[in-house]
Amino acid sequence: MLGKYLSGGVGDSMIRSIVYFIEFSYRTIFFRPVSSFPICLSSFGIFLIITGVIFFGMSSSQVMAQTETVPEITNGMVLIPAGKFTMGCSKFGPEHGFQEHEVYVSDFLIDRYEVTNEQYEKIVVEHSERRSPFSKCENCPVSKVSWYEAADYCYLIGKSLPTEAQWEKAAGAANGCEFPWGDEFDPTKDQARGGLKLRDNTSSVGSYPPNKYGLYDMAGNMWEWVADWFSIHNIPPEVLYNPKGLSRGTMKVRRGGAWSDSVNAMRTGWRDRSHPFSRGLNDIGFRCAVNLISK
C-alpha cells in the first residue's frame, strides 16, 4: 500500500521497512473480529510504543547526521558580512553594467575558490571525459558546465549559486567600476589572469592574490555563473534588500571575466550573459554560496 511510493537509497530502505511494519501492525490490530477487541487494545499499545521508539531513534540519528555534515559543507567558505554597498557602474552602459545603486545584502558564505575539475568530478564523474583543453588540470577551475549543471552541483552539496548582488559584494571593490584591488590593472604585477588569448590557458585556482575577504579569482581566470536572469531595467532610487533579479528570462548572468576576455570584463560591476543550456563554453565556471538565516 504505502511502501510502493518509496524508493531508492539506504535511508529509504529503512523508511520502507518501518512503513511495512506500521502497515502490518495496522492490519493485524484493526482488521480482527470484535471478539478479540481486548487483545487488539493491548496490541495497539505495544504498536504505539514500538513505533514511537523507532521514530524517536530515526529523528535523533537524522539530527546527528545533519549536525555532522554542517562543518563539511562550510569548509573552504568565507563569511561575507551583511551590509550596504554601491552596486553597478553606469559607464559600462546597459549591456554590461547597472546604473549605480545602493544594495543591502545579508550575511552569507561563499566558496574561497572557484570549483575545480577535481571537486566537480567527484559528483559528476563523466565530466572528466570532456574537460576543457584550456583548463584541464585537477586544480584548474571547471568549465564546459551549463548554468543548470552548475546550479545542480551546488544544490547536491547543500549550497546554491550566489545571486548577482552577493557576487558583486563578495568581489570587494570600492565600487563597481573598479577591480577588486583598485582602478588600474598592471599585468606585470600578477594581479589576476585576464586580457590573454584562449591558448594561454587558465591557472590553478588561487594562483593570484586574494581580495580583501580572502577570496581568489574574483577577477579573471574563469567567468562565473550567478543565479540571476539577465535583464536591462531601471533601478529604483531606494535601497534594494537582497535582490534576486527576475523570476524568468532567456539568458543567465556571468561575472568576473576570464583569462581569455578583455581586461575591462574583470571590473566588478561588469556583467555579461550566456544561454543557461550552454555546455560547451571553455571560459565559464562557478563557485557556490550558502545563505545564512538571521536569528
Order of alpha helices (4+ residues) and beta strands (2+ residues): alpha-alpha-beta-beta-alpha-beta-beta-alpha-alpha-alpha-beta-beta-beta-beta-beta-beta
